[in-house]
Each structure stands twice: as structure tokens, then as C-alpha cells.
Amino acid sequence: TQLLEQSPQFLSIQEGENLTVYCNSSSVFSSLQWYRQEPGEGPVLLVTVVTGGEVKKLKRLTFQFGDARKDSSLHITAAQPGDTGLYLCAGERTGGSYIPTFGRGTSLIVHP
Amino acid sequence: ETGVTQSPTHLIKTRGQQVTLRCSSQSGHNTVSWYQQALGQGPQFIFQYYREEENGRGNFPPRFSGLQFPNYSSELNVNALELDDSALYLCASSLGVVENTEAFFGQGTRLTVV
């Protein structure tokens, strides 16, 4: 059983479409991080959310942390082929060691 | 470019053999974490080293061991390789072990066990 469940597992869309991916858990996290990983590379940190209800924007990407700090979402507006990659969420549990636990990821392909 | 480099980039080993993977951390980073990422999965935490001492370990058997050196480079050693050990092995370096510290990943070593 995964501590962090990500959905959908796969997403294939056309350039210009909007999309949302989700990261859910039954555990409370002190923080959640979103990473993007491209083939043959390690994950690269996009954002860290810390406060329940927090919303952060990074150009066309909008990240939200749930009020109860158990879930998070990533919304991409007007997706571009350069957004293609594996999107991973990772959480640090409250009272746990400062070592993030990763979900399985959402594999996104944006077609031109 | 994260400043974290791993070697080799690809490796093929035979079942039962031993392997050593290497990681050069970002300058000044005293913490390194190692992860195993199987195909279609997220990274799974193996262990973390802080100032040359093991600081936490995931659910991996003792044949997975590590070292961190005074210059903060590190090694992951795997003995008695099994077919299921085939995966991408990632190291991530960070400064300290406090909450919300950003970790910088290397590009990974792709290990294939045949």
C-alpha cells in the first residue's frame, strides 16, 4: 500500500489543454513537495507546500495543499510539450524523520 | 544541472555479483540520501547519511550498505545481486536534516541485473 496515492497514473493530452493531477493520503504531512522527472534524469523540485490550504503558482502551474494537509493537487494551464514528464509528489510526515516519501507519480505526455 | 553527479550512468551485472555506485554531492552538502526507482514506480528510500553516519534506513535488506566520506561523496554497495535489484538508483544531496530542506538529485545510475 502506497502512503501517497497519485492519480491519474497516466495522462496523454494535446497542447493547450488544462489538466489536474492529484496526490492523496490518509496521513498528515508537515509538507508536500512536487517534482518533475524527465527520462534519464533525476527528479527536480518544483515547489514545497507547508501550510494547510496554501496555494502556490509557478507560471502555468498551480499547486494546492489540502486544508487537512493530507492531499495536494497540481493544475497545469495550457499544457505545452515541454511539460511532458513524470510528476511526483513527496511528503514529510508530521513527527517523522525528515525524509520524504514518494508517490508512484503521474506520467504526462503533451502532444504538439 | 543540480551539481550532483553519479557514476556510472549505466551498469550491467550478473545475479550474485556485488556492485558499488558512487555519488558526488553538491559542494557543502553534508547529507546524502539514496533511493531505488523501479520502472513505473516512484523513488523508494534506501538510507540517508549525515556527516558520515547513517541517519535513517528504509525497508531494504542489509545487503544494501553505504558509506559517506569526509568530502561528502558517497557510495551505495549492493551484495548478492538479485534480478529485482534492477532499477534506477538515485542519490540526493542536501544541507542538513532539518524540515523542508531542498534535496538535489543526481541523474541516477541505471542498474540491470541479468
Interface residues (C-beta under 8 A of the other chain):
Chain A: L4 Q6 S30 S31 G40 E41 G42 P43 V44 L45 T48 V50 L88 A90 E92 S97 Y98 I99 P100 T101 F102 G103 R104 G105
Chain B: T2 V4 S33 Y35 G40 Q41 G42 P43 Q44 F45 Q48 N55 G56 L90 A92 V97 V98 E99 N100 T101 E102 A103 F104 F105 G106 Q107 G108
